[in-house]
């Protein structure tokens, strides 16, 4: 049975945002779903940032991730190894990986290069669901995840800006853009 992997990342930031080159992943959330968006499995881990280990007050308030969460976490190299190990039983069934927008893809590409990491995802097609949803609905511009869910008649479930919950909510929109 084909599966799609929906990924969401949370990263270090401050009020007003930082450029992607300055951001570091602090949480990885992934929901492995089938065609109708039913979850098959999931992955969630905090990641300890190295360059800016102290989360800003804005980042903590936005993500609801505490300093203790990232202080107790492993670095990205170990967490990504754990992720790849978790994903390995599903590799043969993986049709593609999905994110809401292009930020997550760009952040992963940057961090794979920065940490010299290999990933099966580098060889799997990526779907920018934010763009695909806007095109499918013939919208003048892409929407925020919560707005897209509302347009689809759905409410956001869980805490916004938490990686696994954002991934699960993104997955709910996937069937609306997959070709029948």
Residue, then its C-alpha position, 0 to 999 in steps of 0.5 A: x500500500x502506498x504511503x506519504x510522509x508528512x513532515x513539519x519542523x519547528x526551528x529557532x527564531x525570534x520576533x520578526x523571524x530569522x533567515x533560514x540560514x540562521x535557523x536550527x531545527x528544534x523539533x521534527x514531527x512526521x506522520x506517515x499516512x495512506x492515501x485517505x490520510x489515515x495515520x500508519x505511524x508517526x515520529x516526534x523528537x526534540x532536537x538540541x540546537x548547537x549554534x544558538x542553544x538558548x531559545x528566545x522568549x518569542x520561540x518558546x511562546x510560539x512553539x510551546x517548546x520549553x528550554x528543558x525540552x531541547x536541553x535534554x534532546x540529542x543533536x540533529x545528527x543523532x535524531x536524524x539517524x533515529x528518524x531514518x531508522x524509524x522510516x526504514x521499514x516503510x521505504x519501499x512504500x513511500x510515494x513522496x514526502x509532503x510539507x506545508x510550504x517549502x520551508x521544511x524542505x529547504x531547512x532539511x536540505x541545508x541541515x543535511x549538508x551542514x551536518x553531512x547527513x544522508x537521507x532517503x528523502x533526498x531521493x523521494x519526490x517532495x510535494x509542497x502541499x501549500x502550493x498544490x492546495x492553492x492550485x487545486x482550489x484556484x486560489x489567488x495565493x496560498x493560505x496559512x495551514x489554519x485558513x486552508x483547513x477552514x476553507x476545507x471545512x475542518x478545524x485545526x486539531x491540537x496545538x499549533x506550531x508543534x511539529x507532529x500536530x502541524x504534520x497531522x493537520x497538513x496530512x488531513x488536506x493531502x487527499x484533497x490534492x492527490x489525483x484519484 
